[in-house]
Amino acid sequence: MGAIMPMFEYACTRCGHEFETLVRTGDTPSCPSCQGVELERLLSLPAVHSSGTHALAMKAAAKRDKVRGSEMARAQREYELAHND
């Protein structure tokens, strides 16, 4: 089995850049923007995947696609009316 390399989120107190990085034991991370090491570790929330969250995501996607479809149909109709030769 390989070594565990946890991913952490940080905010640089020097430039304000927020980033995430893999940190090996004994390593000190640095900001990718300014190379500063004055970092504040942020609270990372785990991603939860379940049948309930999947159903909610699918419902939101269907709603988004319906709105986009209506907008595209309206734009097509306006185009056809403007270019009716």
C-alpha angles and dihedrals in degrees: 000000000000128000118277112249110185121204117230134185119228140183118209111230090202102056103005095239114152119210144149127231143171111253123201119206109276095016122120112215122222133201112267090214104050102006089237120152097203094106135161114212111228127214109260118209117213120240110244119208119187138139088264095053090044091053091049091049092050092048091051091048092050091051091048092048092049091053092047091048091053091049092049092048090050092049091049091050092050090049092051093049092049093048101041102137 
